[in-house]
């Protein structure tokens, strides 16, 4: 039975490169996939592109290309990444320049675009389409229309498959779903399509992609098993040995740290899942309750009995819009009377805001060491037991001018407040981009693929 080996190169922007390079050198992989996008990333990248048309992609991809190109040619695996962000074409142009500089003629690099639907919003609204906010139920997207930065649909593996069919060695996409990076090569290699005979197998591909899409988080990172995880500083990134029947073995390189077992997989299986019977993705709907996980050896877990349903008629869209500005400061408050001093600082800052005429859109006071993570679930400890607290103040305002005033008043907490405070300069004011999650008809998306060859 034919098998395909998929390596997970990253699960976020800023992931280390040495681990995927080790996969490339030693993993005997067929594909190395890099997920670099979070929900807000597209709006942040679009703001960069609007300021500078040559930007808008994850800059890490150029380092990836530079380091991986020799191995791509030597080992003949392919690279798939969503690091093209909002400017795949610019990223591909830069990557081709790197290939030319290295003398690697013949390398083919593809861009997959079509996820940007910002320009379609007004037309669809006129046609009666409701861009209902999936979180709040609001239907009037017009209330934020003049503040929209970008709107990107989560597209599926269609464009990745076309790029691979076109001979691409490296595929750069925009906002595909995270697991589409893995669904694409499996559909390509096994000849699956979106017709009913392959529904369960695509459900398997989605499930496998979901398990490994965050890289080290399934092989020993961020785990409840941290006490027994060996060498977490040398964690091995995961490999999925995928078979044509829809089963897979999840593993890692033998001489690496970290841990792969059925429990580390179960931990990640429920990550970002609302309804495990209907894990809605652009390529299909995976039923995560039918799959079985079986430990079959050290750091080897078999995944089987996956199932799914046909892909939905709509695609999720994240609309990013400007939503004010944030000012933030941190104060260290020492004994004695730590909790009393902390409360005095909170009341002092509220008074300063009122005097300045600032009405926050939102404000947070987090007592680090007391309730910053628990959120007030537990009663305060006895005052005598508290040696020090970090007081974080974060305030969101409607305008940058209000944020500047709010930031300036943070300094005054240290000057007008109780003795025994330590502080640093407040963080720079930064704009807030909020999300309006919604849906768009699938047939409104036009995916475009361009494959270019290095000279």
C-alpha positions in Angstrom: 0.0 0.0 0.0 1.3 3.4 -0.9 2.4 5.7 1.9 3.2 9.4 2.1 5.4 10.9 4.9 4.4 14.4 6.0 6.6 16.5 8.2 5.2 19.3 10.3 7.6 22.3 10.1 5.8 24.8 12.3 2.6 25.7 13.9 3.1 29.4 14.3 5.0 32.5 13.1 8.4 32.4 14.8 8.8 28.7 15.3 12.3 27.4 15.3 13.9 26.3 12.0 16.4 23.7 13.3 13.8 21.1 14.0 12.2 21.1 10.5 15.7 21.2 9.0 16.5 18.1 10.9 13.2 16.6 9.5 14.3 17.6 6.0 17.8 16.0 6.4 16.9 12.8 8.3 13.1 12.2 8.1 12.8 10.7 4.6 9.8 12.9 4.2 7.8 13.6 1.0 6.4 16.9 2.1 7.4 19.5 4.8 4.5 21.8 5.8 4.7 25.2 7.6 1.6 26.7 9.2 2.5 30.3 10.0 -0.8 32.1 10.3 -3.1 32.9 13.3 -6.5 34.4 13.0 -5.4 38.0 13.3 -2.2 37.6 11.2 -3.9 38.4 7.8 -5.1 41.8 8.9 -1.7 42.6 10.4 0.0 41.6 7.1 -2.5 43.5 5.0 -1.7 46.7 7.0 1.9 46.1 6.1 1.1 45.5 2.4 -1.0 48.7 2.2 2.0 50.7 3.5 4.5 48.9 1.3 3.3 46.9 -1.7 6.5 44.7 -1.5 5.5 43.4 2.0 2.5 41.4 3.4 4.0 38.0 3.7 5.7 36.2 6.6 9.3 37.2 6.3 10.4 33.9 7.9 9.5 32.1 4.6 12.5 33.6 2.9 14.9 32.1 5.5 13.0 28.8 5.1 13.6 28.9 1.4 17.2 29.9 1.7 17.9 27.0 4.1 15.7 24.4 2.5 16.4 24.8 -1.2 19.6 22.7 -1.1 17.7 19.9 0.7 14.7 20.2 -1.6 16.9 19.4 -4.6 18.9 16.8 -2.8 16.1 14.9 -1.0 13.4 15.7 -3.6 10.7 16.5 -1.0 8.2 19.4 -1.5 7.5 22.4 0.8 4.0 23.8 1.4 3.5 26.9 3.5 0.7 29.5 4.1 3.4 32.1 4.8 2.5 33.9 1.6 0.0 35.8 3.7 -1.6 38.7 1.8 1.1 38.9 -0.8 2.0 35.5 -2.1 3.2 37.0 -5.4 5.8 39.1 -3.7 7.0 36.2 -1.5 7.4 34.0 -4.6 9.3 36.7 -6.4 11.7 37.0 -3.5 12.0 33.2 -3.3 12.8 32.9 -7.0 15.6 35.5 -6.5 17.1 33.3 -3.7 16.9 30.3 -6.0 18.7 32.2 -8.8 21.4 33.4 -6.3 22.0 29.8 -5.3 22.1 28.7 -8.9 19.1 26.4 -8.5 17.6 26.7 -11.9 14.5 24.5 -12.5 13.1 24.9 -9.1 9.4 25.6 -9.4 7.6 27.9 -6.9 3.8 28.4 -6.9 1.5 31.0 -5.4 -2.1 30.2 -4.4 -4.4 33.2 -4.1 -8.1 34.0 -4.1 -8.7 34.0 -0.3 -8.9 37.8 -0.1 -12.6 38.7 -0.4 -12.4 42.3 0.9 -13.5 43.7 -2.5 -16.5 41.4 -2.6 -18.2 42.5 0.6 -20.2 45.4 -0.8 -21.4 43.6 -3.9 -22.7 40.6 -1.8 -24.4 42.9 0.7 -26.3 44.5 -2.2 -27.3 41.0 -3.4 -28.8 40.4 0.1 -26.0 38.2 1.6 -25.9 38.6 5.4 -22.3 38.6 6.8 -23.7 37.4 10.1 -21.2 37.6 13.0 -20.8 33.9 14.1 -19.9 35.0 17.6 -22.5 37.6 18.3 -25.3 37.0 15.8 -25.1 40.6 14.5 -26.0 41.0 10.9 -25.2 44.6 10.1 -21.6 44.5 8.9 -22.1 48.0 7.7 -21.5 49.2 11.3 -17.8 48.4 10.8 -17.5 48.8 7.0 -15.4 51.9 7.1 -13.0 50.3 9.5 -12.4 47.0 7.7 -8.7 46.2 7.2 -9.1 43.0 5.3 -11.4 40.0 4.9 -10.0 36.6 4.1 -11.8 33.3 3.5 -10.4 30.0 4.8 -9.9 28.2 1.5 -9.1 24.5 1.1 -6.6 22.3 -0.6 -7.9 22.9 -4.2 -5.1 25.4 -5.1 -2.4 23.3 -3.4 -3.4 20.3 -5.5 -3.3 22.3 -8.7 0.1 23.7 -7.8 1.5 20.3 -7.1 0.0 19.0 -10.4 1.9 21.9 -12.0 5.1 20.5 -10.7 5.7 23.0 -7.9 8.5 22.2 -5.5 7.4 24.9 -3.1 3.8 26.1 -2.7 3.1 29.4 -1.0 -0.5 30.1 -0.1 -2.5 32.7 1.7 -5.3 31.9 4.2 -5.9 28.3 3.6 -7.1 26.3 6.6 -4.3 25.0 8.7 -4.9 21.3 7.9 -5.3 22.0 4.1 -1.5 22.1 4.0 -1.6 18.4 4.7 -4.9 17.5 3.0 -3.6 18.8 -0.3 -0.6 16.5 -0.7 -2.6 13.4 0.5 -5.3 14.1 -2.1 -2.7 14.7 -4.8 -0.7 11.5 -4.0 -3.6 9.2 -3.5 -5.8 10.5 -6.3 -8.7 11.4 -4.0 -11.2 14.0 -5.1 -14.2 15.7 -3.4 -16.7 13.1 -4.6 -18.6 10.8 -2.1 -16.3 7.7 -2.4 -13.5 9.7 -0.8 -15.5 11.5 1.9 -14.2 9.4 4.8 -10.7 9.5 3.5 -10.7 13.3 3.3 -12.1 13.3 6.8 -9.1 11.2 7.7 -6.7 13.7 6.0 -8.4 16.6 7.9 -8.0 14.7 11.2 -4.4 13.8 10.6 -3.6 17.4 9.5 -5.4 18.7 12.6 -3.3 16.4 14.8 0.1 17.6 13.5 -0.6 21.2 12.3 0.8 22.8 15.4 4.0 20.8 15.1 5.7 20.3 18.5 2.4 20.7 20.4 1.5 17.1 19.6 5.0 15.7 20.3 5.8 16.9 23.7 5.2 20.7 23.8 2.5 22.3 26.0 1.5 18.9 27.5 0.0 17.6 30.7 2.8 15.0 30.5 5.5 17.6 31.0 6.9 15.7 34.0 7.7 12.6 32.0 8.6 14.3 28.6 12.3 13.8 28.0 14.5 16.6 26.7 11.8 19.2 25.9 14.6 21.5 24.8 15.3 19.1 21.9 11.7 18.3 21.0 11.3 16.4 17.8 8.7 17.7 15.4 6.0 15.2 14.2 5.9 13.0 11.2 2.7 11.5 9.8 3.2 8.2 7.9 0.0 8.3 5.9 -1.5 5.2 4.1 -3.9 5.2 1.1 -6.6 3.5 3.3 -6.8 6.7 5.5 -4.8 5.4 8.4 -1.6 6.9 9.7 1.3 6.5 12.1 2.2 9.7 14.0 5.9 9.6 15.1 9.1 11.7 15.3 12.8 11.2 14.7 14.3 8.7 17.2 17.2 10.8 18.4 15.0 13.7 19.5 13.4 14.8 22.7 9.7 15.2 23.3 7.0 12.6 23.5 4.5 11.0 21.1 1.8 8.8 22.5 -2.0 8.5 22.4 -2.4 11.0 25.2 -0.3 13.7 23.6 -2.5 13.2 20.5 -5.7 13.3 22.5 -4.6 16.6 24.0 -4.2 18.1 20.6 -7.2 16.4 19.0 -9.6 18.6 21.1 -7.7 21.8 20.4 -9.9 24.5 18.8 -12.7 22.1 18.3 -16.3 23.1 19.2 -18.3 20.1 18.0 -16.1 17.0 17.6 -18.8 15.3 15.5 -18.7 18.1 13.0 -15.2 19.6 12.6 -16.1 21.9 9.8 -13.3 22.6 7.3 -13.2 23.9 3.7 -12.2 20.4 2.4 -14.8 18.4 4.3 -16.3 17.8 7.7 -14.4 15.4 10.0 -16.0 13.4 12.7 -13.3 13.3 15.4 -15.4 10.9 17.6 -14.9 7.9 15.4 -11.2 7.8 15.1 -9.1 5.5 17.2 -5.6 6.1 18.6 -3.4 3.1 19.4 0.2 3.1 20.8 2.1 0.7 18.5 5.7 1.4 19.7 7.9 4.0 21.4 6.7 7.4 20.0 4.5 5.7 17.5 0.7 6.1 17.5 -1.6 4.6 14.9 -4.6 6.7 13.8 -7.5 4.7 12.2 -11.3 4.6 11.7 -11.5 8.2 10.7 -14.7 9.4 9.1 -16.2 12.5 7.5 -19.0 14.3 5.6 -19.0 16.3 2.3 -17.5 19.8 2.4 -19.9 22.6 3.3 -21.3 25.1 0.8 -20.0 28.1 2.7 -16.5 29.1 3.8 -15.5 30.8 7.0 -14.2 34.4 6.7 -12.3 36.4 9.2 -13.0 40.1 8.8 -10.4 42.2 10.6 -11.4 45.8 11.5 -9.9 48.6 13.4 -11.3 48.7 16.9 -9.5 51.4 18.9 -6.1 51.6 20.6 -4.5 49.9 23.6 -2.3 51.3 26.3 -0.6 49.0 28.7 1.6 49.2 31.8 3.1 46.9 34.4 3.8 47.7 38.1 5.6 45.6 40.7 4.2 46.0 44.2 6.1 44.8 47.2 5.4 43.9 50.8 4.1 44.9 53.2 0.3 45.3 52.6 0.6 44.2 49.0 -3.1 43.6 48.2 -4.1 46.8 49.9 -1.5 48.8 47.9 -2.6 47.1 44.7 -6.2 48.1 45.3 -5.1 51.6 46.0 -3.3 51.7 42.7 -6.4 50.5 40.9 -8.6 53.2 42.5 -5.9 55.8 41.8 -5.7 55.0 38.1 -9.5 55.0 37.8 -9.5 58.4 39.4 -6.9 59.7 37.0 -8.9 58.5 34.0 -12.0 60.2 35.3 -10.2 63.5 35.9 -8.8 63.3 32.4 -12.3 62.6 30.9 -11.3 59.2 29.5 -14.1 56.7 29.2 -12.5 53.3 28.3 -14.0 51.0 25.8 -12.5 48.2 27.9 -10.1 48.1 30.8 -8.4 45.3 32.7 -6.6 45.1 36.0 -4.7 41.8 36.3 -2.9 41.0 39.6 -0.1 38.7 38.5 0.5 36.2 41.2 -3.1 36.5 42.5 -5.7 36.2 39.8 -4.2 37.0 36.4 -4.8 33.4 35.2 -7.6 32.3 37.5 -9.7 35.4 36.9 -11.1 35.7 40.4 -12.2 32.1 40.7 -10.6 31.8 44.2 -10.6 34.1 47.2 -7.6 36.3 47.8 -4.9 34.8 49.9 -4.2 36.2 53.4 -2.4 39.6 53.1 0.5 38.3 55.2 1.2 35.5 52.7 1.6 37.8 49.7 5.2 39.0 49.2 4.7 40.8 45.8 2.3 41.3 43.0 2.6 42.4 39.4 -0.3 44.8 38.5 -0.9 44.9 34.8 -3.2 47.6 33.5 -4.5 47.4 30.0 -7.0 50.0 28.6 -8.6 50.1 25.2 -9.8 53.5 23.9 -11.6 54.8 20.8 -8.9 57.1 19.6 -5.1 57.2 19.7 -5.2 60.5 21.5 -7.2 59.0 24.4 -4.7 56.1 24.5 -1.8 58.6 24.8 -3.5 60.3 27.7 -4.2 56.9 29.4 -0.6 55.9 28.9 0.7 59.1 30.4 -1.4 58.7 33.5 0.1 55.2 34.1 3.4 56.9 35.1 1.4 58.9 37.7 0.4 55.7 39.4 4.0 55.3 40.5 4.3 59.0 41.5 1.0 59.5 43.3 0.6 56.1 44.7 1.8 54.1 47.7 5.5 53.6 48.4 7.1 50.4 47.4 6.3 50.3 43.6 8.6 49.3 40.8 7.8 49.9 37.2 9.1 50.2 33.7 8.2 52.4 30.8 4.7 51.6 29.6 4.5 49.8 26.3 4.0 51.7 23.1 0.4 52.5 22.1 -0.8 50.0 19.5 -3.9 49.8 17.3 -6.4 47.1 18.1 -7.6 44.9 15.2 -10.8 42.9 16.1 -12.4 40.0 14.3 -15.8 39.6 12.7 -16.1 35.9 11.9 -18.6 35.2 9.2 -19.4 33.0 6.2 -19.3 33.4 2.4 -20.8 31.2 -0.3 -18.1 28.8 -1.6 -18.9 29.7 -5.3 -17.9 33.3 -4.7 -14.2 32.3 -4.2 -12.0 32.2 -7.3 -8.7 30.4 -6.5 -5.8 31.3 -8.7 -2.6 29.3 -9.0 0.6 30.5 -10.7 3.7 28.3 -11.0 7.0 29.9 -11.9 10.4 28.3 -12.6 13.7 29.7 -11.4 16.0 30.6 -14.2 
